[in-house]
Amino acid sequence: MKMHQEYAYGAAIEAIPKLPLSLPWMTHIAVSLVSHFTDYIMRRSDGTVNRSLIRLLDLKSPRIISPIPNVSSTDLILDPTRNLWFRIFSPSFASSFDKPLPVIFFIHGGGFTFLSPDSLGYDIFCRRLARKLPAIVISVNYRLCPEYRFPSQYDDAFDVLKYVDEHPWELPPEADLGRCFLAGDSAGGNIIHHVAVRACRSTFEVVRIRGMISIQPFFGGEERTAAEIQMPVAPIVSVEKTDWCWKAFLPKGEDRDHWAVNVSGPNAVEVAGLEEFPAVLLFVAGFDPLRDWQKRYYEWLKRSGKEADLVEYPNTIHGFHMFPDLPESAQIFSEITDFVALKAKAR
């Protein structure tokens, strides 16, 4: 596993990739469309979103149709009043293993504002994850901003974790809840950090969290980092967009140094005293304006005495794992597989 050495913030600007970004043409088209629609069409200047248009453009994958061979899925509704549900992905060959499979609780990204477990891209990613590890994957739906602000997203994700702990028979018989992992990308990476903190302060009957897989987590702060200054507009992510998302997410009157946003900043909720806080595998990309916040998170975890490994892909973008044409989207599964295998053995 490729690990990160200590990051020198004084050299932050020099660390920004100098080579022009090169993307396969199909990926370039997809990235351009996503960026254009989320930057200029779906979001409004008054802080609202065009949900009707989002529903039209957000391609869905029904649970009964699998775009990935040998993976089945089912949806379980917890609370229809808040649209709280999750999709369970199970490799069809799970019963052939001589021991149960680890369980991955996956929280999707989208700036707390877009997408869901049945969005086609996330459905495909979770099916690939279930098949390649292999594992039982639980992909969580949560309430979205700006209609539902902080802490709705944290509440929903944590409630799914507690529900599974209290209703283990609802999962496939191959699921080993003694070997659970929290995983999330972008906003989902933010959510799993805060869920892990809550979990450390709670009691579980059967769920044991062995590790956390954080893919380009969405953190921020009032300061402008070197990466944000050098890359104010990048594929998928722009500084203007992240500012908008934080404003839609936070309680009115709060700024980006709120502890939910700047997790390692002046108002941080300390994790040093949380003995059960899980080991973290953190992924960072070179062409991601959020990269400095992610590296600060890594260094803060290390200073707090927590186990953290950082994997850097210097020549790719935010959300790279969602684009199969990018080589890093295949490499990430190898890194995750090694991490899960290692931590699943730990006692």
C-alpha positions in Angstrom: 0.0 0.0 0.0 1.4 3.4 -1.0 1.6 5.5 2.1 2.0 9.2 2.5 5.0 10.8 4.2 4.5 13.8 6.5 3.2 16.7 4.4 4.9 20.1 4.6 2.4 22.9 4.4 5.1 25.4 3.6 5.6 23.7 0.3 1.9 23.5 -0.4 1.9 25.6 -3.6 4.9 23.7 -5.0 3.0 20.4 -4.4 0.1 21.4 -6.7 0.4 19.3 -9.9 2.1 21.2 -12.7 1.3 18.9 -15.6 -1.9 19.6 -17.5 -4.7 17.2 -16.6 -5.4 14.6 -19.2 -8.6 12.6 -19.2 -10.0 10.0 -21.6 -12.5 11.7 -23.9 -15.5 9.8 -22.6 -14.6 10.8 -19.0 -13.9 14.3 -20.1 -17.4 14.6 -21.6 -19.0 13.1 -18.5 -17.0 15.3 -16.1 -17.8 18.4 -18.1 -21.6 17.6 -18.1 -21.6 16.9 -14.3 -19.7 20.1 -13.6 -21.9 22.3 -15.9 -25.2 21.0 -14.5 -24.2 21.2 -10.9 -22.5 24.5 -11.3 -25.0 26.4 -13.4 -28.3 24.6 -13.8 -29.3 22.6 -10.7 -28.3 25.1 -8.1 -29.9 28.5 -7.7 -28.4 31.7 -6.3 -31.0 31.9 -3.6 -29.7 28.7 -2.0 -32.4 26.4 -3.4 -32.1 23.6 -6.0 -34.2 22.5 -8.9 -35.3 19.1 -7.6 -37.5 18.5 -10.6 -34.6 18.8 -13.0 -32.3 16.8 -10.6 -34.8 13.9 -10.6 -34.9 14.1 -14.4 -31.2 14.0 -14.9 -30.2 11.6 -12.0 -30.3 8.3 -13.8 -31.5 5.5 -11.4 -30.7 1.8 -11.2 -33.7 -0.3 -10.0 -32.6 -2.8 -7.4 -33.9 -5.7 -9.5 -31.6 -4.9 -12.4 -27.9 -5.4 -11.9 -25.4 -3.7 -14.2 -22.6 -5.7 -12.6 -22.7 -9.5 -12.9 -22.9 -11.7 -9.8 -24.2 -9.1 -7.4 -27.8 -8.9 -6.1 -29.4 -6.2 -4.2 -32.5 -5.4 -2.1 -33.8 -2.2 -0.5 -34.9 -1.9 3.1 -37.0 1.1 4.2 -36.5 2.3 7.8 -38.6 5.5 8.0 -40.7 6.6 5.0 -41.4 9.9 6.7 -37.8 11.0 6.2 -37.1 8.8 3.2 -34.6 6.8 5.3 -33.6 3.5 3.5 -30.6 1.6 2.4 -29.7 -0.8 -0.4 -28.0 -4.0 0.4 -25.5 -5.4 -2.1 -24.5 -9.1 -1.9 -22.2 -11.1 -4.2 -24.2 -14.0 -5.5 -21.3 -16.3 -4.7 -21.2 -15.3 -1.0 -22.5 -18.6 0.2 -19.6 -20.4 -1.4 -17.1 -18.9 1.1 -16.1 -20.9 4.2 -16.4 -17.8 6.4 -18.8 -14.8 6.6 -18.1 -11.6 4.7 -17.2 -8.2 6.1 -19.9 -5.5 6.0 -19.2 -2.1 4.4 -21.5 0.8 5.4 -21.2 3.1 2.4 -22.3 6.8 2.5 -22.5 8.5 -0.9 -21.2 12.0 -1.8 -22.8 14.8 -3.7 -22.2 17.9 -1.5 -24.9 16.8 0.9 -27.3 18.0 -1.9 -27.3 15.5 -4.7 -27.6 11.8 -5.5 -28.7 8.6 -3.6 -27.8 4.9 -3.4 -29.9 4.2 -6.5 -28.2 6.8 -8.6 -26.6 4.8 -11.4 -23.0 5.7 -10.7 -23.2 4.8 -7.0 -25.2 1.6 -7.6 -22.4 0.5 -10.0 -19.6 1.5 -7.6 -21.2 -0.4 -4.7 -21.8 -3.5 -6.8 -18.1 -3.4 -7.9 -17.1 -3.0 -4.2 -19.3 -6.0 -3.1 -17.9 -8.2 -5.9 -14.2 -7.3 -5.7 -13.6 -7.4 -2.0 -15.9 -9.4 -1.6 -18.3 -8.0 1.0 -21.8 -7.2 1.9 -22.3 -3.5 1.1 -25.0 -1.3 2.8 -25.5 1.9 0.9 -27.3 4.5 2.9 -29.9 7.1 1.7 -30.0 10.3 3.8 -31.9 13.5 3.7 -30.5 16.2 1.4 -29.7 19.9 1.6 -30.9 22.6 1.5 -34.3 21.1 2.4 -32.8 19.3 5.4 -29.7 20.9 7.1 -27.1 19.7 9.6 -27.3 17.4 11.5 -30.0 15.5 9.5 -27.4 13.7 7.4 -25.4 12.5 10.4 -28.6 11.4 12.2 -29.8 9.3 9.2 -26.5 7.6 8.7 -26.0 6.8 12.4 -29.6 5.5 12.7 -29.0 3.0 9.9 -25.9 1.8 11.8 -28.0 1.3 15.0 -30.9 -0.3 13.1 -28.6 -2.9 11.6 -27.1 -3.6 15.1 -30.5 -4.1 16.5 -31.9 -6.1 13.5 -29.0 -8.2 12.3 -31.3 -10.9 10.9 -32.3 -8.4 8.2 -29.0 -8.8 6.4 -27.8 -11.8 4.3 -26.7 -14.7 6.5 -23.1 -14.3 5.2 -22.8 -10.9 6.8 -20.2 -10.7 9.6 -21.2 -7.6 11.7 -18.1 -8.2 13.9 -16.1 -7.0 10.9 -17.8 -3.7 9.8 -16.2 -0.8 8.0 -17.5 2.7 7.4 -16.9 4.0 3.8 -17.8 7.2 2.1 -16.7 9.6 -0.6 -16.8 13.4 -0.6 -19.7 14.5 1.6 -20.0 10.8 2.6 -16.4 10.9 3.8 -17.4 13.8 6.1 -20.4 11.9 7.3 -18.6 8.8 8.2 -16.1 10.7 10.4 -18.9 12.1 12.5 -20.7 8.8 12.6 -17.5 7.2 13.8 -17.3 9.8 16.6 -20.9 9.1 17.6 -20.3 5.3 17.5 -17.4 5.6 19.9 -19.8 7.2 22.4 -22.5 4.6 21.9 -23.1 0.9 22.8 -23.5 -1.7 20.1 -24.6 -5.3 20.5 -23.1 -6.9 17.4 -21.6 -4.2 15.2 -17.9 -3.8 15.5 -16.3 -1.1 13.4 -12.8 -2.2 12.3 -11.9 0.6 9.9 -12.9 3.7 7.9 -12.4 4.1 4.2 -12.5 7.9 3.4 -12.4 8.8 -0.3 -11.6 12.5 -0.8 -13.7 13.6 2.2 -15.5 17.0 2.0 -13.9 19.2 4.7 -13.3 22.9 4.6 -12.9 26.1 6.6 -12.9 29.8 6.4 -9.3 29.9 5.3 -8.4 29.5 1.6 -5.8 26.8 1.2 -3.1 26.7 -1.4 -5.0 24.1 -3.4 -8.2 26.2 -3.4 -6.2 29.3 -4.5 -4.4 27.4 -7.3 -7.5 25.4 -8.4 -10.6 27.6 -7.8 -12.3 25.8 -10.7 -11.5 22.1 -11.1 -13.3 19.1 -12.6 -16.4 18.3 -10.5 -15.4 20.7 -7.7 -15.1 24.4 -7.6 -14.5 26.7 -4.7 -17.8 28.6 -5.4 -19.7 25.3 -5.4 -18.2 24.1 -2.1 -19.0 27.5 -0.5 -22.6 27.1 -1.7 -22.9 23.6 -0.4 -21.6 24.5 3.0 -24.0 27.4 3.2 -26.9 25.1 2.3 -25.7 22.5 4.9 -24.8 24.6 8.0 -27.3 26.1 10.5 -28.0 29.7 9.5 -25.5 32.1 11.0 -22.6 29.5 11.2 -19.4 29.8 9.2 -17.1 27.2 7.7 -15.0 26.9 10.9 -18.0 25.0 12.4 -16.8 21.7 13.8 -18.8 19.7 11.2 -16.8 21.4 8.4 -13.4 22.1 9.7 -13.0 18.9 11.6 -9.3 19.5 12.5 -9.7 23.3 13.1 -10.2 25.5 16.2 -13.6 24.1 17.0 -12.8 20.5 16.4 -14.4 17.7 18.3 -11.3 15.9 19.7 -10.8 12.2 19.0 -7.6 11.7 21.0 -9.6 10.3 23.9 -11.8 8.0 21.8 -10.1 4.6 22.2 -12.5 2.9 19.8 -12.0 5.4 16.9 -11.2 3.2 13.9 -8.2 3.1 11.7 -8.6 5.4 8.6 -7.6 4.7 5.0 -7.7 8.1 3.3 -7.6 8.8 -0.5 -6.4 12.1 -1.9 -6.2 13.3 -5.6 -3.8 15.9 -6.9 -6.3 17.8 -9.0 -8.8 18.1 -6.1 -9.2 21.6 -4.6 -10.1 19.9 -1.3 -6.8 18.1 -1.0 -5.2 20.3 1.6 -8.2 20.0 3.9 -7.9 16.2 3.5 -4.2 16.2 4.3 -4.8 18.3 7.4 -7.3 15.8 8.5 -4.7 13.0 8.1 -2.1 14.9 10.1 -4.7 15.8 12.8 -5.5 12.1 13.2 -1.9 11.2 13.5 -1.3 14.0 16.1 -4.4 12.6 18.0 -2.7 9.2 18.2 -5.0 7.5 15.7 -4.0 5.1 13.0 -4.2 6.7 9.5 -2.8 5.8 6.1 -2.9 8.2 3.2 -2.9 7.1 -0.4 -2.2 9.8 -3.0 -3.1 9.7 -6.7 -1.3 12.9 -7.9 -2.7 12.9 -11.5 -6.4 12.5 -11.0 -9.6 14.4 -10.0 -12.3 14.6 -7.3 -14.6 11.6 -7.8 -12.1 9.6 -9.9 -13.4 6.3 -8.5 -16.7 6.9 -10.3 -15.1 6.9 -13.8 -14.0 3.4 -14.9 -11.8 4.8 -17.7 -9.4 6.2 -15.1 -6.7 3.8 -14.0 -7.0 5.0 -10.4 -10.6 3.8 -10.3 -9.2 0.3 -10.6 -6.3 0.8 -8.2 -8.5 2.0 -5.4 -10.2 -1.4 -5.1 -6.8 -3.0 -4.6 -6.0 -0.6 -1.8 -9.4 -1.1 -0.1 -9.2 -4.9 -0.4 -5.8 -4.9 1.3 -7.0 -2.5 4.1 -10.2 -4.5 4.8 -8.3 -7.8 4.8 -5.7 -6.5 7.2 -8.2 -4.8 9.6 -10.7 -7.6 9.5 -8.0 -9.9 11.0 -7.2 -7.6 13.9 -8.6 -8.4 17.3 
